[in-house]
Each structure stands twice: as C-alpha cells, then as structure tokens.
Amino acid sequence: MRSTCLDTEFMNIETITEQALKLAPASRRYIAEILLESLDFEEDFIVSEEWRQEIQKRCKEADANPSLLIDGEQFMAELKQRYL
C-alpha cells in the first residue's frame, strides 16, 4: 500500500502530539497558547502600535501574576452589583 500525503501528515501530527505530551506542563501550556493565538489571528484586523503595546503589557502582567485575573462570571457579577 502506498503512503499518501494525508497519511504522512497524520503520522507527523501523531508523532508531534506524542512528543508534546512528554513535555513539562509549563512547556505544553506555552505551546498551547502559541497554537491558540495562531487560530485567532485575522489579517484584516488592524491594531495601532499603541494598542498592540498595551495588549502586550497586559498579557505580561497577567502572565506575571495570574492571581489578579478573575473569570467572566465573577466580573459580570461584580459589575451588576456595582452598577445595578
């Protein structure tokens, strides 16, 4: 039986997945973040340099101190409590 391009790609994905799962949790999180960010990218979405810097600053702050983050439900509950 002859190997096709799809068979080869699947084998590569399977091998990459197996190897990735052997990495430390922090390394797997980093790779997952990079992959997820690559799916969110839209070429037509233009961001000013100032806003890009602000986004990077906030991401660094969140990475440095994740305890400051709250989930969406908690945030909405606090907003309702404060303004309603």
Contacts in CASP RR format, 6 or more apart in sequence:
PFRMAT RR
TARGET T0000
AUTHOR 0000-0000-0000
METHOD contacts of the structure
MODEL  1
MRSTCLDTEFMNIETITEQALKLAPASRRYIAEILLESLDFEEDFIVSEE
WRQEIQKRCKEADANPSLLIDGEQFMAELKQRYL
20 28 0 8 1.000
20 31 0 8 1.000
21 28 0 8 1.000
23 31 0 8 1.000
47 55 0 8 1.000
61 68 0 8 1.000
62 68 0 8 1.000
62 69 0 8 1.000
70 78 0 8 1.000
END
